[in-house]
Amino acid sequence: MLTFLTITWLDLGLLFLHLAVVTFLIPKIILQRRESGATLIWILIIIFLPFFGMLAFWLLGTTRIRILRRKRHRAEQHLVPSLARFRNQQKLTDTDELVASSLYSFASKLDECGPQPGCEVEMYRDGSKALDALEQAIDMAQSHVHLTYYTWEPDNTGHRFCQALSRAVHRGVEVRLLLDDVGSYSTKTSFFAELISAGGEIARFQPLNLFSRQVSVNNRNHRKIVVIDGTTGFTGSMNIGDLYAGLSGPWNDLHLCVKGRVVYELQGVFCQDWFHATHKDITAKKYFPNMHYHGDVCAHFLASGPSDERWRTIHTLLFVAINTALERVWIETPYFVPDPPITMALQTAALRGVDVRLLLPSYSDHFLVDYAGRSFFDELIEAGVRIFKMDDIIPHAKTVVVDHVFSTAGSANMDQRSFRLNFEGNLFFFGKKIATELERDFLHQCQSAHEVTAENRKKLPRTVRLKEGFSRILAPLL
């Protein structure tokens, strides 16, 4: 009889705890005002798996987004006056041709700086050449080297660049390295002992701490930014590691070296991220030197993240570009999980007769993302979108080309995580030069890819379609 009563009270206790979890968390989920699909998924998880759901929501549910926004806004408000002063001093006069461009005019309204004419850009598709150029630039640094990376692997390439930074510090160069704590979790701070002992500074973005109100494996800093002496910048999709250097695995990446006033924007974003992580203000004049480059590229660096309350800048500009395309939209991305606006934009563009193409890997390193992305194939192909998949190589570049005159490359994937959850950074280009290079590169990549057709899709086993359908349910969380 005692055992029966004990079990009964245990059951009642679990029931009340279940109700408490549901009563507490569901209003919090609703008040976050997510996309409706993500909201519904979290509510269902909390109702049917309350204790697992509570833990998952704590780690993945961006429950600290308001705290994150407040902290980010404090960083921005503290630094904006200084950054605005440097921007105003260096602003270039827009050309009549660029002002006439609707996309250029639209992009100018998305941040305080806008597109910058007169820039120089060099594009690297070969990982080893890109990292060679980066190391050479670090070895030539005279004032400072600022770096932000999502992933820094503790391998030969990681050690190589740790040594390069240490050499720079010994020459009297200031070195600051900001690492995302999730992306570089396997690389402990002790790996950088040589750099730290030499005088380099290292910080972690959003450190994981189960006892912190800000713990989250979401809201990561996915940017790849290097600024050298305030005049040379590197950005794109390449991290630091043997994989990205082409020394291990079937990986194909893209990185960019830029010079000109757009580098001020890379520097400004680094300053904000550094202040966010360390509360140290480094917006000094020496980090924003006068520049007199006269390149022929108009470039715009846009940063976006979960702290954006007005615009999701990268997502918004891409959405507008796809919707205004007249001839072509070519997209390369390793992770493709579009949200409803991007899906509709791609479909309607193809139905209008625009040449819409996607270049994706057959398999990436995230199988749920792969299956979720493929669940969109049928409706896209039916609308006229052409989809190409690479079997032997994972294309990690994230590029978009529209109508020969607008293009972008950077860290943002064509997925909901990049558009809503992570801190991202992309270079946008207005003009034919970079668009032509990216178009040529896109066609070259497609030579080793195969096209996915409606006939191929009809032959898929039922089990595969079930995996795709299940993964699509989780799409807002991926």
C-alpha positions as a Python dict, from the first residue, in 0.01 Angstrom:
ca = {
    (1, 'M'): (0, 0, 0),
    (2, 'L'): (287, 238, 81),
    (3, 'T'): (444, 168, -256),
    (4, 'F'): (116, 249, -431),
    (5, 'L'): (82, 583, -252),
    (6, 'T'): (445, 670, -326),
    (7, 'I'): (398, 606, -698),
    (8, 'T'): (76, 806, -698),
    (9, 'W'): (240, 1108, -534),
    (10, 'L'): (532, 1078, -775),
    (11, 'D'): (294, 1076, -1068),
    (12, 'L'): (111, 1379, -931),
    (13, 'G'): (440, 1559, -875),
    (14, 'L'): (553, 1494, -1231),
    (15, 'L'): (214, 1607, -1361),
    (16, 'F'): (229, 1936, -1173),
    (17, 'L'): (589, 1986, -1281),
    (18, 'H'): (482, 1919, -1641),
    (19, 'L'): (206, 2180, -1610),
    (20, 'A'): (447, 2427, -1453),
    (21, 'V'): (697, 2386, -1737),
    (22, 'V'): (425, 2427, -2000),
    (23, 'T'): (267, 2727, -1823),
    (24, 'F'): (602, 2903, -1783),
    (25, 'L'): (766, 2836, -2120),
    (26, 'I'): (483, 2863, -2373),
    (27, 'P'): (415, 3234, -2299),
    (28, 'K'): (791, 3301, -2326),
    (29, 'I'): (799, 3127, -2666),
    (30, 'I'): (498, 3325, -2792),
    (31, 'L'): (643, 3657, -2672),
    (32, 'Q'): (962, 3598, -2870),
    (33, 'R'): (756, 3649, -3190),
    (34, 'R'): (948, 3401, -3399),
    (35, 'E'): (844, 3283, -3740),
    (36, 'S'): (517, 3092, -3687),
    (37, 'G'): (661, 2752, -3783),
    (38, 'A'): (941, 2775, -3526),
    (39, 'T'): (697, 2893, -3260),
    (40, 'L'): (463, 2600, -3325),
    (41, 'I'): (747, 2346, -3317),
    (42, 'W'): (875, 2471, -2982),
    (43, 'I'): (524, 2469, -2834),
    (44, 'L'): (468, 2108, -2944),
    (45, 'I'): (806, 1999, -2806),
    (46, 'I'): (730, 2163, -2471),
    (47, 'I'): (383, 2002, -2450),
    (48, 'F'): (479, 1647, -2548),
    (49, 'L'): (840, 1635, -2423),
    (50, 'P'): (837, 1892, -2142),
    (51, 'F'): (1157, 1803, -1958),
    (52, 'F'): (1364, 1736, -2270),
    (53, 'G'): (1202, 2041, -2428),
    (54, 'M'): (1295, 2259, -2133),
    (55, 'L'): (1662, 2159, -2166),
    (56, 'A'): (1656, 2198, -2546),
    (57, 'F'): (1494, 2538, -2519),
    (58, 'W'): (1754, 2646, -2264),
    (59, 'L'): (2035, 2554, -2503),
    (60, 'L'): (1881, 2616, -2847),
    (61, 'G'): (1577, 2836, -2806),
    (62, 'T'): (1751, 3175, -2802),
    (63, 'T'): (1588, 3238, -2467),
    (64, 'R'): (1849, 3507, -2401),
    (65, 'I'): (1781, 3704, -2717),
    (66, 'R'): (1663, 4012, -2528),
    (67, 'I'): (1970, 4004, -2305),
    (68, 'L'): (2182, 3960, -2617),
    (69, 'R'): (2011, 4253, -2786),
    (70, 'R'): (2058, 4478, -2484),
    (71, 'K'): (2426, 4388, -2463),
    (72, 'R'): (2474, 4435, -2837),
    (73, 'H'): (2294, 4768, -2836),
    (74, 'R'): (2512, 4890, -2550),
    (75, 'A'): (2817, 4804, -2759),
    (76, 'E'): (2679, 4978, -3066),
    (77, 'Q'): (2560, 5289, -2880),
    (78, 'H'): (2898, 5321, -2714),
    (79, 'L'): (3091, 5294, -3040),
    (80, 'V'): (2861, 5452, -3299),
    (81, 'P'): (2971, 5815, -3240),
    (82, 'S'): (3337, 5724, -3292),
    (83, 'L'): (3266, 5506, -3595),
    (84, 'A'): (3042, 5771, -3751),
    (85, 'R'): (3322, 6027, -3717),
    (86, 'F'): (3563, 5808, -3913),
    (87, 'R'): (3300, 5724, -4175),
    (88, 'N'): (3208, 6087, -4233),
    (89, 'Q'): (3570, 6182, -4284),
    (90, 'Q'): (3624, 5919, -4550),
    (91, 'K'): (3292, 5910, -4738),
    (92, 'L'): (3325, 5910, -5116),
    (93, 'T'): (3095, 6087, -5358),
    (94, 'D'): (2855, 5846, -5527),
    (95, 'T'): (2866, 5832, -5905),
    (96, 'D'): (2554, 5918, -6105),
    (97, 'E'): (2548, 5571, -6259),
    (98, 'L'): (2544, 5395, -5921),
    (99, 'V'): (2288, 5630, -5770),
    (100, 'A'): (2060, 5541, -6062),
    (101, 'S'): (2071, 5175, -5962),
    (102, 'S'): (1771, 5072, -5757),
    (103, 'L'): (1962, 4808, -5564),
    (104, 'Y'): (2240, 5055, -5487),
    (105, 'S'): (1986, 5308, -5359),
    (106, 'F'): (1808, 5044, -5154),
    (107, 'A'): (2133, 4914, -5001),
    (108, 'S'): (2231, 5269, -4905),
    (109, 'K'): (1936, 5277, -4664),
    (110, 'L'): (2028, 4958, -4477),
    (111, 'D'): (2315, 5099, -4272),
    (112, 'E'): (2497, 5423, -4192),
    (113, 'C'): (2775, 5383, -4450),
    (114, 'G'): (2629, 5242, -4769),
    (115, 'P'): (2818, 5113, -5074),
    (116, 'Q'): (3172, 5244, -5124),
    (117, 'P'): (3313, 5305, -5476),
    (118, 'G'): (3686, 5299, -5540),
    (119, 'C'): (3768, 4962, -5385),
    (120, 'E'): (4010, 4690, -5493),
    (121, 'V'): (3909, 4323, -5465),
    (122, 'E'): (4098, 4000, -5519),
    (123, 'M'): (3907, 3673, -5513),
    (124, 'Y'): (4062, 3342, -5404),
    (125, 'R'): (3894, 3013, -5485),
    (126, 'D'): (4199, 2805, -5393),
    (127, 'G'): (4226, 2761, -5016),
    (128, 'S'): (4603, 2729, -5007),
    (129, 'K'): (4651, 3048, -5212),
    (130, 'A'): (4405, 3238, -4996),
    (131, 'L'): (4583, 3141, -4676),
    (132, 'D'): (4923, 3213, -4831),
    (133, 'A'): (4803, 3565, -4914),
    (134, 'L'): (4665, 3606, -4563),
    (135, 'E'): (4989, 3493, -4400),
    (136, 'Q'): (5190, 3724, -4624),
    (137, 'A'): (4968, 4017, -4527),
    (138, 'I'): (5009, 3934, -4157),
    (139, 'D'): (5387, 3920, -4202),
    (140, 'M'): (5378, 4267, -4359),
    (141, 'A'): (5158, 4422, -4086),
    (142, 'Q'): (5307, 4726, -3916),
    (143, 'S'): (5036, 4847, -3678),
    (144, 'H'): (4769, 4590, -3594),
    (145, 'V'): (4598, 4267, -3699),
    (146, 'H'): (4234, 4215, -3599),
    (147, 'L'): (4076, 3875, -3664),
    (148, 'T'): (3730, 3723, -3613),
    (149, 'Y'): (3677, 3354, -3690),
    (150, 'Y'): (3396, 3111, -3631),
    (151, 'T'): (3626, 2808, -3650),
    (152, 'W'): (3996, 2790, -3573),
    (153, 'E'): (4113, 2430, -3578),
    (154, 'P'): (4395, 2303, -3352),
    (155, 'D'): (4579, 2148, -3646),
    (156, 'N'): (4882, 2230, -3863),
    (157, 'T'): (4713, 2526, -4032),
    (158, 'G'): (4586, 2658, -3699),
    (159, 'H'): (4938, 2631, -3556),
    (160, 'R'): (5085, 2796, -3867),
    (161, 'F'): (4873, 3108, -3822),
    (162, 'C'): (4924, 3113, -3449),
    (163, 'Q'): (5296, 3137, -3522),
    (164, 'A'): (5238, 3408, -3785),
    (165, 'L'): (5047, 3616, -3532),
    (166, 'S'): (5316, 3557, -3270),
    (167, 'R'): (5579, 3683, -3513),
    (168, 'A'): (5371, 3995, -3567),
    (169, 'V'): (5345, 4062, -3194),
    (170, 'H'): (5722, 4026, -3154),
    (171, 'R'): (5759, 4298, -3422),
    (172, 'G'): (5546, 4532, -3210),
    (173, 'V'): (5218, 4472, -3398),
    (174, 'E'): (4896, 4465, -3195),
    (175, 'V'): (4707, 4138, -3243),
    (176, 'R'): (4348, 4077, -3135),
    (177, 'L'): (4178, 3747, -3212),
    (178, 'L'): (3807, 3691, -3151),
    (179, 'L'): (3684, 3330, -3169),
    (180, 'D'): (3331, 3200, -3152),
    (181, 'D'): (3313, 2971, -2851),
    (182, 'V'): (3099, 2707, -3024),
    (183, 'G'): (3269, 2706, -3362),
    (184, 'S'): (3615, 2691, -3201),
    (185, 'Y'): (3515, 2487, -2897),
    (186, 'S'): (3770, 2213, -2966),
    (187, 'T'): (4051, 2470, -2974),
    (188, 'K'): (4127, 2556, -2614),
    (189, 'T'): (4287, 2881, -2512),
    (190, 'S'): (4601, 2689, -2415),
    (191, 'F'): (4656, 2626, -2788),
    (192, 'F'): (4738, 2997, -2819),
    (193, 'A'): (4983, 3002, -2526),
    (194, 'E'): (5269, 3119, -2748),
    (195, 'L'): (5062, 3406, -2889),
    (196, 'I'): (4929, 3509, -2549),
    (197, 'S'): (5272, 3502, -2385),
    (198, 'A'): (5402, 3722, -2667),
    (199, 'G'): (5135, 3981, -2590),
    (200, 'G'): (4850, 3894, -2826),
    (201, 'E'): (4491, 3930, -2704),
    (202, 'I'): (4232, 3654, -2744),
    (203, 'A'): (3861, 3670, -2661),
    (204, 'R'): (3570, 3429, -2691),
    (205, 'F'): (3234, 3535, -2834),
    (206, 'Q'): (2937, 3428, -2621),
    (207, 'P'): (3127, 3172, -2406),
    (208, 'L'): (2926, 2861, -2323),
    (209, 'N'): (2836, 2847, -1955),
    (210, 'L'): (2547, 2635, -1833),
    (211, 'F'): (2505, 2861, -1532),
    (212, 'S'): (2497, 3183, -1731),
    (213, 'R'): (2177, 3357, -1838),
    (214, 'Q'): (2333, 3396, -2180),
    (215, 'V'): (2413, 3032, -2250),
    (216, 'S'): (2307, 2936, -2601),
    (217, 'V'): (2446, 2730, -2884),
    (218, 'N'): (2255, 2967, -3111),
    (219, 'N'): (2339, 3333, -3179),
    (220, 'R'): (2693, 3248, -3282),
    (221, 'N'): (2944, 3477, -3451),
    (222, 'H'): (2977, 3309, -3790),
    (223, 'R'): (3176, 3596, -3944),
    (224, 'K'): (3523, 3563, -4093),
    (225, 'I'): (3694, 3901, -4077),
    (226, 'V'): (4060, 4004, -4084),
    (227, 'V'): (4169, 4368, -4084),
    (228, 'I'): (4538, 4452, -4123),
    (229, 'D'): (4664, 4803, -4046),
    (230, 'G'): (4315, 4936, -4115),
    (231, 'T'): (4377, 4928, -4490),
    (232, 'T'): (4352, 4563, -4597),
    (233, 'G'): (4066, 4328, -4521),
    (234, 'F'): (3995, 3960, -4572),
    (235, 'T'): (3649, 3810, -4552),
    (236, 'G'): (3440, 3535, -4708),
    (237, 'S'): (3351, 3180, -4606),
    (238, 'M'): (3693, 3038, -4513),
    (239, 'N'): (3791, 2950, -4157),
    (240, 'I'): (4136, 2854, -4028),
    (241, 'G'): (4217, 2484, -4051),
    (242, 'D'): (4362, 2211, -4270),
    (243, 'L'): (4020, 2145, -4424),
    (244, 'Y'): (3993, 2503, -4551),
    (245, 'A'): (4352, 2501, -4673),
    (246, 'G'): (4272, 2204, -4896),
    (247, 'L'): (4490, 1966, -4694),
    (248, 'S'): (4212, 1733, -4579),
    (249, 'G'): (3870, 1651, -4713),
    (250, 'P'): (3684, 1738, -5035),
    (251, 'W'): (3635, 2107, -4956),
    (252, 'N'): (3597, 2403, -5194),
    (253, 'D'): (3586, 2753, -5045),
    (254, 'L'): (3607, 3119, -5139),
    (255, 'H'): (3778, 3415, -4977),
    (256, 'L'): (3824, 3781, -5068),
    (257, 'C'): (4095, 4038, -5008),
    (258, 'V'): (3967, 4396, -5016),
    (259, 'K'): (4124, 4740, -5003),
    (260, 'G'): (3955, 5076, -4994),
    (261, 'R'): (3707, 5249, -4770),
    (262, 'V'): (3490, 4940, -4732),
    (263, 'V'): (3763, 4813, -4497),
    (264, 'Y'): (3639, 5071, -4245),
    (265, 'E'): (3317, 4873, -4222),
    (266, 'L'): (3500, 4547, -4154),
    (267, 'Q'): (3699, 4732, -3888),
    (268, 'G'): (3384, 4885, -3741),
    (269, 'V'): (3213, 4547, -3712),
    (270, 'F'): (3523, 4401, -3548),
    (271, 'C'): (3530, 4690, -3298),
    (272, 'Q'): (3166, 4628, -3206),
    (273, 'D'): (3217, 4251, -3173),
    (274, 'W'): (3530, 4305, -2966),
    (275, 'F'): (3352, 4546, -2733),
    (276, 'H'): (3061, 4301, -2708),
    (277, 'A'): (3300, 4027, -2595),
    (278, 'T'): (3550, 4227, -2385),
    (279, 'H'): (3392, 4567, -2303),
    (280, 'K'): (3710, 4727, -2441),
    (281, 'D'): (3672, 5026, -2674),
    (282, 'I'): (3933, 5020, -2953),
    (283, 'T'): (3781, 5284, -3182),
    (284, 'A'): (4100, 5493, -3212),
    (285, 'K'): (4203, 5695, -3515),
    (286, 'K'): (4503, 5472, -3580),
    (287, 'Y'): (4268, 5184, -3662),
    (288, 'F'): (4095, 5396, -3930),
    (289, 'P'): (4382, 5553, -4129),
    (290, 'N'): (4333, 5770, -4436),
    (291, 'M'): (4327, 5573, -4760),
    (292, 'H'): (4367, 5679, -5121),
    (293, 'Y'): (4290, 5365, -5319),
    (294, 'H'): (4125, 5418, -5655),
    (295, 'G'): (4002, 5073, -5752),
    (296, 'D'): (3714, 5011, -5989),
    (297, 'V'): (3483, 4812, -5760),
    (298, 'C'): (3190, 4944, -5560),
    (299, 'A'): (3164, 4731, -5245),
    (300, 'H'): (2936, 4728, -4943),
    (301, 'F'): (2998, 4521, -4629),
    (302, 'L'): (2675, 4437, -4451),
    (303, 'A'): (2666, 4275, -4110),
    (304, 'S'): (2353, 4114, -3968),
    (305, 'G'): (2260, 3920, -3660),
    (306, 'P'): (1988, 3833, -3409),
    (307, 'S'): (2029, 4175, -3246),
    (308, 'D'): (1890, 4344, -3560),
    (309, 'E'): (1547, 4481, -3478),
    (310, 'R'): (1487, 4702, -3782),
    (311, 'W'): (1617, 4499, -4077),
    (312, 'R'): (1778, 4166, -4132),
    (313, 'T'): (2008, 4343, -4372),
    (314, 'I'): (2162, 4051, -4562),
    (315, 'H'): (1833, 3865, -4590),
    (316, 'T'): (1646, 4181, -4693),
    (317, 'L'): (1890, 4284, -4966),
    (318, 'L'): (1901, 3932, -5112),
    (319, 'F'): (1521, 3911, -5108),
    (320, 'V'): (1490, 4240, -5296),
    (321, 'A'): (1763, 4145, -5545),
    (322, 'I'): (1592, 3814, -5631),
    (323, 'N'): (1254, 3982, -5669),
    (324, 'T'): (1389, 4252, -5900),
    (325, 'A'): (1602, 4019, -6116),
    (326, 'L'): (1529, 4035, -6487),
    (327, 'E'): (1769, 3780, -6638),
    (328, 'R'): (1945, 3549, -6388),
    (329, 'V'): (1989, 3453, -6024),
    (330, 'W'): (2274, 3209, -5958),
    (331, 'I'): (2327, 3090, -5601),
    (332, 'E'): (2600, 2874, -5451),
    (333, 'T'): (2562, 2766, -5090),
    (334, 'P'): (2661, 2461, -4882),
    (335, 'Y'): (2350, 2479, -4661),
    (336, 'F'): (2015, 2548, -4824),
    (337, 'V'): (1709, 2574, -4599),
    (338, 'P'): (1515, 2875, -4733),
    (339, 'D'): (1247, 3053, -4538),
    (340, 'P'): (904, 3121, -4698),
    (341, 'P'): (998, 3468, -4838),
    (342, 'I'): (1314, 3341, -5011),
    (343, 'T'): (1133, 3031, -5137),
    (344, 'M'): (857, 3243, -5287),
    (345, 'A'): (1110, 3487, -5436),
    (346, 'L'): (1298, 3204, -5610),
    (347, 'Q'): (977, 3048, -5741),
    (348, 'T'): (828, 3370, -5872),
    (349, 'A'): (1158, 3473, -6032),
    (350, 'A'): (1173, 3140, -6219),
    (351, 'L'): (807, 3169, -6320),
    (352, 'R'): (881, 3516, -6461),
    (353, 'G'): (1140, 3356, -6688),
    (354, 'V'): (1449, 3444, -6486),
    (355, 'D'): (1732, 3187, -6507),
    (356, 'V'): (1741, 3070, -6144),
    (357, 'R'): (2009, 2814, -6052),
    (358, 'L'): (2125, 2661, -5726),
    (359, 'L'): (2465, 2494, -5678),
    (360, 'L'): (2466, 2269, -5371),
    (361, 'P'): (2664, 1977, -5232),
    (362, 'S'): (2516, 1630, -5262),
    (363, 'Y'): (2604, 1581, -4896),
    (364, 'S'): (2729, 1829, -4641),
    (365, 'D'): (2848, 1777, -4284),
    (366, 'H'): (2493, 1830, -4149),
    (367, 'F'): (2258, 1553, -4267),
    (368, 'L'): (1940, 1706, -4120),
    (369, 'V'): (2011, 2028, -4308),
    (370, 'D'): (2065, 1826, -4627),
    (371, 'Y'): (1730, 1647, -4597),
    (372, 'A'): (1545, 1965, -4501),
    (373, 'G'): (1688, 2148, -4802),
    (374, 'R'): (1597, 1871, -5043),
    (375, 'S'): (1236, 1886, -4925),
    (376, 'F'): (1208, 2217, -5116),
    (377, 'F'): (1338, 2072, -5443),
    (378, 'D'): (1007, 1956, -5591),
    (379, 'E'): (829, 2291, -5564),
    (380, 'L'): (1134, 2481, -5686),
    (381, 'I'): (1193, 2254, -5987),
    (382, 'E'): (824, 2273, -6076),
    (383, 'A'): (853, 2653, -6090),
    (384, 'G'): (1156, 2628, -6320),
    (385, 'V'): (1449, 2656, -6080),
    (386, 'R'): (1750, 2449, -6192),
    (387, 'I'): (1936, 2267, -5913),
    (388, 'F'): (2289, 2132, -5949),
    (389, 'K'): (2462, 1908, -5695),
    (390, 'M'): (2832, 1833, -5658),
    (391, 'D'): (2911, 1475, -5561),
    (392, 'D'): (3282, 1468, -5484),
    (393, 'I'): (3333, 1818, -5341),
    (394, 'I'): (3154, 2019, -5074),
    (395, 'P'): (3124, 2375, -5210),
    (396, 'H'): (3146, 2588, -4896),
    (397, 'A'): (3134, 2925, -5076),
    (398, 'K'): (2826, 3139, -5026),
    (399, 'T'): (2768, 3350, -5338),
    (400, 'V'): (2480, 3509, -5527),
    (401, 'V'): (2494, 3674, -5871),
    (402, 'V'): (2203, 3873, -6015),
    (403, 'D'): (2179, 4010, -6372),
    (404, 'H'): (2555, 4048, -6432),
    (405, 'V'): (2571, 4363, -6213),
    (406, 'F'): (2496, 4263, -5853),
    (407, 'S'): (2676, 3997, -5651),
    (408, 'T'): (2772, 3895, -5301),
    (409, 'A'): (3008, 3663, -5116),
    (410, 'G'): (3057, 3616, -4746),
    (411, 'S'): (2967, 3403, -4446),
    (412, 'A'): (2587, 3385, -4477),
    (413, 'N'): (2437, 3060, -4603),
    (414, 'M'): (2102, 3052, -4777),
    (415, 'D'): (1933, 2920, -4465),
    (416, 'Q'): (1727, 3039, -4174),
    (417, 'R'): (2011, 3006, -3923),
    (418, 'S'): (2221, 3258, -4113),
    (419, 'F'): (1928, 3493, -4171),
    (420, 'R'): (1791, 3491, -3815),
    (421, 'L'): (2016, 3325, -3557),
    (422, 'N'): (2383, 3392, -3635),
    (423, 'F'): (2597, 3701, -3668),
    (424, 'E'): (2701, 3713, -4034),
    (425, 'G'): (2895, 3939, -4270),
    (426, 'N'): (2877, 3964, -4651),
    (427, 'L'): (3044, 4181, -4912),
    (428, 'F'): (2801, 4307, -5177),
    (429, 'F'): (2927, 4432, -5512),
    (430, 'F'): (2759, 4674, -5752),
    (431, 'G'): (2898, 4649, -6103),
    (432, 'K'): (2998, 4397, -6366),
    (433, 'K'): (3355, 4316, -6264),
    (434, 'I'): (3300, 4091, -5959),
    (435, 'A'): (2969, 3963, -6094),
    (436, 'T'): (3144, 3845, -6409),
    (437, 'E'): (3416, 3669, -6207),
    (438, 'L'): (3159, 3493, -5991),
    (439, 'E'): (2952, 3394, -6295),
    (440, 'R'): (3258, 3243, -6460),
    (441, 'D'): (3343, 3059, -6140),
    (442, 'F'): (2985, 2934, -6101),
    (443, 'L'): (2985, 2784, -6451),
    (444, 'H'): (3322, 2623, -6385),
    (445, 'Q'): (3190, 2459, -6067),
    (446, 'C'): (2880, 2335, -6248),
    (447, 'Q'): (3095, 2141, -6495),
    (448, 'S'): (3159, 1882, -6224),
    (449, 'A'): (2801, 1881, -6096),
    (450, 'H'): (2487, 1697, -6205),
    (451, 'E'): (2142, 1847, -6239),
    (452, 'V'): (1854, 1732, -6023),
    (453, 'T'): (1544, 1674, -6235),
    (454, 'A'): (1179, 1606, -6165),
    (455, 'E'): (1230, 1253, -6299),
    (456, 'N'): (1512, 1193, -6049),
    (457, 'R'): (1292, 1312, -5766),
    (458, 'K'): (1005, 1080, -5861),
    (459, 'K'): (1234, 778, -5817),
    (460, 'L'): (1317, 858, -5454),
    (461, 'P'): (1227, 582, -5205),
    (462, 'R'): (948, 653, -4959),
    (463, 'T'): (1193, 633, -4670),
    (464, 'V'): (1398, 919, -4816),
    (465, 'R'): (1087, 1131, -4862),
    (466, 'L'): (991, 1065, -4501),
    (467, 'K'): (1334, 1181, -4387),
    (468, 'E'): (1297, 1496, -4595),
    (469, 'G'): (949, 1562, -4458),
    (470, 'F'): (1056, 1514, -4099),
    (471, 'S'): (1363, 1734, -4144),
    (472, 'R'): (1150, 2006, -4302),
    (473, 'I'): (941, 2021, -3986),
    (474, 'L'): (1262, 2115, -3803),
    (475, 'A'): (1368, 2364, -4073),
    (476, 'P'): (1295, 2676, -3862),
    (477, 'L'): (1533, 2540, -3596),
    (478, 'L'): (1816, 2434, -3830),
}
